[in-house]
Amino acid sequence: MSADSWRPIRGYGAMYEISDMGDVRSWRWRGARRASSPHLLQPFVRKQGRKGRALFVKLTDADGKSIDAKVLSLMVDTWMGGKRPGQVPYHKSGDLKDN
């Protein structure tokens, strides 16, 4: 693991964390059981709209329901306190991995 700062992702009971560099890690091991050490989740690219693309990770809640969560949205919610009215987060550099 790197020396990044980590914060828990809200709504998942501290089973998932996101770093200030946009890495997502999981403390899950075989369902809801907590692992002794975390592992990084592998993000994947998915098409958004007509021209856009975004990085996603698969998260699973306590009920076993999995969702594809946009990494940029997780960053905004966790590190910036959520999206502000009238503002839209985007990758200024155009690099999807530059969160």
N, C-alpha and C positions, 0 to 999 in steps of 0.2 A: 504494500500500500504506500501511497505517497504521503507527503506531509501536508496535504490539503486540509482545510477546515471542513467539517461535516455537520449537517443538520438533519434531523428527522423529517421525513415527508409526512405532512399532516394527513390523517385519515387512515393510517396503516399501522397504528400501535407501535411505532418505533421499529418496525421490521424492515423498513427501507430508509436509506439516507442518501442525500445528494451533497456533493462537494461544491465548493466555491468555483471549481473548474468545470462543473457540469457532468462529473462522473456519478453514476448511481450504483449503490451497492445494496445487497440484500443480506439480512441476518436470518432469513428463512432456511430451513432445512427439512425436507420431507413434510410439506404441509405447513401447519402453523407453529411447529416446534422451532425454537430459537437455536441457532447454531452458535458454536463457541467462537467462531471467527467469520467475518463477512466475506462475500465474494462479489466481484464487480459484475454488473449486468451488461450484456452486450447490446448496445443500441443498434437499431436498424432504421434505414431510410424508407419513408413512405411518401407517396405523391400526395400533395395537398392542392386542391383546386386544379386549374388548367396548367399552370406553369410551376407552381411551388413544390418544394420538397421539405421535409422536416425529419428530425431524428426522434424516434420513439423508443420506449422500453416497455416491456410487459410487466405489470404489477398485479398481484393477486391480493384481494382483501380477505378478512377473517372468515367470510362465508364461502370462500373458494372461487369467487367470481373474478375473472381476470379482465383487465382492460389494457389497451395500448395508450400509454400516457406520453404526451409530447414533452421532451426534455426541456425545451425552452420555457414552456408553461410551468413546469415544476420548479425551474430556476427562479422565475418571476414570483411565484407564490411563496417559495421558501426563503429566498434571499432578499426580495424587495417588498414583501408584505402584500403581494397581490397586484393585479393590474389596476392602474389608475384610470378614472373616467377620461375618455378622449384620447388615450394613449394605446398604441399597439406595439408589442414587442416584436422585433425582427433582428436578423443578423446583419448588422451594419457592414461587416466585411464580406458578406456573402458566403462565408464558410460555416456550414451547419454544425461543425464541431467546436466552433468558437463561441462558447456560451459564457 
